[in-house]
């Protein structure tokens, strides 16, 4: 579908003005989430656009708050934020369904503490083969730090599937996937942010 350019001006500005952010291309070499998202965006947006890919290498909520603060000026209807994460990894189908819905239910509260508690509770339950309830929970937490203080924000659960729903997937060890959207009420209409 063609190449997508990085908005180097914004990327550089973020890295220079915020000690919590830095640019190092080595981290993007092994990441696959961006290459999965770009064709979807190219198809859906159907126009040229630039990206500022950000990978989070932290599990510290305070660092997530600092990243959210750095990104806040860009969190507007003019910019599309795509937060990419898998949900549960490797439990049985029925356990994934329960775990993934508990995590998603916490996200839609737009309350970071409820979300962190849900992530922590997943690991405490000792579910067989569960490696994580939300693979990139710091990215989700950063988004929630962006939105929980904003008025008129709501989260919506769009679609849930796990790898067991595929004709090629197994039912005993699955990976969960959940699409959610963030909506902002503005003068009587909803804007997907």
N, C-alpha and C positions, 0 to 999 in steps of 0.2 A: 504493500500500500504506500510505499515511499518512506522517506526519512522524516523524522520529527526532530527539530532543533531544540537545544536547551536554551532557555532564556539566561544567558551568561550574565547579563547586567543585574538581574534580580538575584541570581545565585551568588554572585560576587558580593553584592551589597549585604545579603544575609550573612555570609561568612565573615565579612570585614566588621560589620556592626554588632555581631553577637558572638561572644566568646564560646557559647554553648554549641555553635555550629562551625563546621570546617569543611573544606573541600579536599577530598582525596579520592582520586579515580579508582584506586585499587579496590575499594569497597563495592563499587558497582560492577566489577568484573564477574563476580560469582553470584550476584543477585539475579533472580529470574522474574520477580514480580513486575518489574517495569516492562519487560518484553512481553508479558502476558497482557498487560493493561493497554499498551499503545495501540495495537490493532483494533481493539474494542473502541477506543476513543476516536481513532481515525474513521472508523465506520459510522459511529454514532454522531460525531460532530460534523463529519463530512466537509471539513474546511481545514486550512492550515492553522496550526497552533504551535505554541512553544511550551515546554515543560520545565519544571524545576524539581527534579527527582530528589527526594530526601529519604535517606535510610537512617533508622534509629538504631544505635548501638548501645542502648542503655536500658536498664530496668529500674531506674531510679525515678520515682514520681516527681521529685523536685526538679530534676533535669527536664522531664516532660513538661512541667509548668513553664520552665524557662523557654523551651522551644515553642510552646503555644504563644507565649508573650511575643516572641520574635516574629511569629507568623501572623499574629492578629491583624496587623495593618493590611494584609493581603486577603484576609478572609472576608470576601465580599461576593456579591452575585456575578461580578465580572470575571472571577477566578473560580475554577472548578478544582476542588480538593478531592482526590481519590485516595482513600485509606485502604490499603490492601493487606488482608490477613486471612489465613485459614482459621477455622475454629478448632474443634477437637481433632486430635491426632491419635488414631489407632485403636479406639475402643470398639466394641461390638456396635452394630447398627442402632439397636434400641438405646444403648447407653449414650451414644453420640447424639441421638435425637434429643434426649433429655438434657444433656450437658449443654449442647449448642443453644437450645431454647432458653435455658437459665441465663446463659451469657447474654444472648440477644435481649431478653427481657430486662436485664440490668442496664444494657446500653440505652434502650429507649426511654429509660427514666431520666436521662441526661444528668445523672448524678455520679460523679467520678468515684465517690466512696462506695456506692452500691456496686459499681462495676468492679472495683478492686476487690471487694468482698466476694463477689461471684467468682472471680478468677481464682482467688485463694481457696474458696470452698471447693472448687472442682478438684484441686490437688489433695485436699484433706479427705475427700470421700473414698479414696483408694479404689477407684474404678479400674477394673482389670484392663491392662494395656493402654491406659490413658497417659500419654506423654505430656499433653497440654490441653487446656480448655479453650485457649485463644492464643494462637501462635505468636502474633505480633501485638500483644496487648499494649505495649507502650505507645504504639501508633494510635490505637483506639483511645487510649487515655489522653494523649495529646489533643486529639480532636475534641474530646469531652471537656478538657480544660479550655478550649477555644469557645465552646458553645454553652457551657452550663451557666455562665453569667449573662448571656444574651437573652433579651426578651423576645418572645414570639418564636422560639426555636422548638421544633419537635422532631423526633426521630420516628421513622416508619420502617417496620419490617416488610421487606418486599418479597423475597423468595428464599426458601431454605431447601437445600439438597445436601446429600453427602455422597461420597464415592460409591456407596452401596446402592444408590439409585441408578447408577449407570449399568448398562447391560454387561459391562466388562468388570464392574466392581464386585468385590467380595463383601459378605455381610459380617464376617467376624472381626475384621480390622478395617476401619473406614477413616476418612478425613472429612470433616464437616465444612460446609460453605454456606454463608448467609449473606444475602444482599440487603443492605439497609440504606435508607436515604435520610438526609437531613433537610428539613424544610423550615423556611422562615416566613412567618406571617408578616406581610407588608401591605398596608392600606387595602385590606380586604382580599388580597390574593396571596397564593403561596409561591415562593421562589425556591427552587432546588439549589442548595448551596453546595 
